[in-house]
């Protein structure tokens, strides 16, 4: 079978036809290609779901009772108040103390009589 020019053109057009280039993202838009879901993705999704379920179970059953939680908050507030006082005292110690002019001239008041 001889390939003439017309047969060659038909062969190229039918077999090696150029694919249409689609600009933009391949997974979005009018001509999107659907991504195949891979087994590893399914496995990771199941792992995340199990982890979330465990977290919800832990949060539904708290370790502390209501009374213990209230007592904890009172103790926490007391500790926080002490911390605040220590911080204010530390900040106050960094500032210079007030010096008055009368204190500076106090050494002149040795005697209060006229000469």
Buried (B, 14 or more C-beta within 10 A) or exposed (E): EEEEEEEEEEEEEEEEEEEEEEEEEEEEEEEEEEEEEEEEEEEEEEEEEEEEEEEEEEEEEEEEEEEEEEEEEEEEEEEEEEEEEEEEEEEEEEEEEEEEEEEEEEEEEEEEEEE
